[in-house]
């Protein structure tokens, strides 16, 4: 119960910070601008990978990235229109070989206002098209399971997320790009996350990140073959 309360406070704190930042910089373009300037020139044969996402991505253990050409560009609380606005500076300008796009759950939660599943899909499609037009392989990731949102209960993400994932899978097939199915590997009978994988029905424990990391590395290796 104590860990759950801490997780809720962390989510609320993140949302309050996001709301304040949005009033000045809606897409939070400033978060990674200085870090982007420090990215070294692409080395011969380097296959750089950018992880674009929300708090699930931002919270990935730093050890996962150590010694690898992986760059984390996740921002907690973000929705797909925000990611789309910063996609050029936080992905394209870094000249990666591949980008993993993990987005959509905060749209369903209504973090930046009401969004239909079609609108979410289309924003991710726009990121896919931007990546492809810049010779970057886009990997479309399924949205992770969530039985309910502790900061916005009653929105039935356990029903809407599987529907969105079907749309994302079909879009990836139509565009001939890889689809990474996190959902099937991490869901329980409620279409939520099992207790051992989550702190609050949405965010991941270390065990959850172990599974996420393994699936991501396999997808990256396959896509870069």
Order of alpha helices (4+ residues) and beta strands (2+ residues): alpha-alpha-beta-alpha-alpha-beta-alpha-beta-alpha-alpha-beta-alpha-beta-alpha-alpha
